[in-house]
Amino acid sequence: MSKANLLDRRQVVSALLADRKDVVAIGGLGASTNDMFAAGDHARNFYLWGGMGGAAMIGLGLALAQPKLPVLVITGDGEMLMGMGSLATIGLQKPSNLSIAVLDNEAYGETGGQTSHTAAAADLVGVAKACGIGDSRSVTTMVGVEAFAKAVHDVSAGPRFASVKIDSANLERILPSRDGTYILNRIRGDLGFQPI
Amino acid sequence: MHARADAADTAADSGTHWPDDIFATLQRFDVRQVPYVPDAGHSKLIQRVLASSTMRGIPLTTEEEGVALLAGAWTGGQRGVLLMQSSGVGNCINMLSLIPILRFPFLTLVTMRGEWGEFNPWQVPMGSTTQGVFELSGVKVLRASTAAEVPAVLEAAAAQAYNALTPTAVLLSQRLIGAKVFTK
């Protein structure tokens, strides 16, 4: 089903995280969180298996708490559509260390590939821009992905948003941990926080 | 039009101090992020938060954003509190599932509508189910009905939320905040 001019989601996520240094990455519910794990497990990976629509807001809370850390949310078009209001909330707070990359296959891939709103009408880049996220890009090439990945490390120039058009191929599932407290406390530990 | 009439037992002298009591407790517990959907009953507290140098007030488009925000804040080492009114609790339901899964400290302060002299029938269904929704979602509920009991209730709520990771909602009753007045 994949079209030749669309990007491969795993290649995109691997490129976003290739030179991650101190980045904390949040993977939205669905294939995005699996892609993040497929790119290599990491103590600073926040894998979501629920809370659809919440990925960008988890990113905002973390970015505000740790303003010097680059925070990268990687999520799908369906998950982002459900939390579209959070783009307005982020546009108002303007956390300069927060980046959001939407892997946009224009479909709900986990549930049978039903067409999403971005296939025909909704323009997430336009929404992000209109919500006050000035650096909002439509990315269609790996060169564009690599440029965005580099920009993520500039914690003084965000927030930034990218919609990356990917093909709708359903890839083999590679599943990260489903234990939320383990995932969260592993990140906290890596950031130097003690258990309560 | 949108003023509130103080309930008889919380009028004037004591009635206006309870938001300051809440603010002082939140400050003492080192609360840093304060996401909110505005409510008239929270207006004084929101003013205090927005004027604070240690707390960040974060207006939301819908209340569920605040639940996710607090998970992220805690991951980054900060405590938060979510301010909303009772009708917003329904907007949070699925996102409340993050709380037992991730085990982050969750405290929310909810101004009640749909009870004690309510004028607007549209507020009653959600106001009537607010406590039940929290309890079914694993959030403990405490209530403050008079200004005099606000400090102790807030202290207990913050202590169990932040020290014992017990998800807690404080319902600030309509009797405390006063029923909304629509006509003079």
Contacts between the chains, C-beta under 8 A, distances in Angstrom:
chain1	res1	chain2	res2	distance
A	24	B	75	7.7
A	26	B	72	7.7
A	46	B	75	6.8
A	50	B	94	7.9
A	50	B	97	5.8
A	50	B	98	7.1
A	50	B	101	6.7
A	51	B	67	8.0
A	51	B	68	6.1
A	51	B	71	7.9
A	51	B	94	7.0
A	51	B	95	5.5
A	51	B	97	6.5
A	51	B	98	4.7
A	52	B	94	7.2
A	53	B	64	7.0
A	53	B	68	7.8
A	53	B	95	7.6
A	54	B	64	7.1
A	54	B	65	7.6
A	54	B	67	7.3
A	54	B	68	3.3
A	54	B	71	7.5
A	54	B	95	5.7
A	54	B	98	6.8
A	55	B	68	7.7
A	57	B	65	4.7
A	57	B	66	7.8
A	57	B	68	3.6
A	57	B	69	4.7
A	57	B	72	6.6
A	58	B	68	5.0
A	58	B	69	7.3
A	58	B	71	5.3
A	58	B	72	3.8
A	58	B	75	7.3
A	59	B	72	6.2
A	60	B	58	7.8
A	60	B	69	5.8
A	60	B	72	6.3
A	61	B	33	6.3
A	61	B	68	7.2
A	61	B	69	4.1
A	61	B	70	6.3
A	61	B	71	6.5
A	61	B	72	2.7
A	61	B	73	3.8
A	61	B	74	7.6
A	61	B	75	7.3
A	61	B	76	6.7
A	61	B	78	7.7
A	61	B	80	7.1
A	62	B	72	3.9
A	62	B	73	7.0
A	62	B	75	5.2
A	62	B	76	4.3
A	63	B	72	7.6
A	63	B	76	7.7
A	64	B	33	6.2
A	64	B	56	6.3
A	64	B	58	7.6
A	64	B	73	6.8
A	64	B	76	7.5
A	64	B	78	7.5
A	65	B	32	7.2
A	65	B	33	7.1
A	65	B	72	7.2
A	65	B	73	5.0
A	65	B	75	7.5
A	65	B	76	2.8
A	65	B	77	5.6
A	65	B	78	4.0
A	66	B	76	4.3
A	66	B	77	7.2
A	69	B	76	7.6
A	83	B	65	7.2
A	83	B	68	7.9
A	85	B	60	7.6
A	85	B	61	3.2
A	85	B	62	5.4
A	85	B	65	6.5
A	86	B	61	7.2
A	86	B	65	5.3
A	86	B	68	7.9
A	88	B	61	5.3
A	89	B	58	6.9
A	89	B	59	7.0
A	89	B	60	5.6
A	89	B	61	5.9
A	89	B	65	5.8
A	92	B	59	6.5
A	93	B	58	6.2
A	180	B	98	7.6
A	180	B	101	3.8
A	180	B	102	4.4
A	180	B	103	7.4
A	181	B	101	7.5
A	181	B	102	6.3
A	181	B	103	4.7
A	183	B	102	7.8
A	184	B	71	7.5
A	184	B	74	7.6
A	184	B	75	5.7
A	184	B	102	4.8
A	184	B	103	7.2
A	184	B	104	6.8
A	187	B	75	5.4
A	188	B	74	7.8
A	188	B	75	6.1
A	188	B	77	7.1
A	191	B	75	7.9
A	191	B	76	7.0
A	191	B	77	6.6
A	193	B	77	5.1
A	196	B	163	7.4
A	196	B	165	6.4
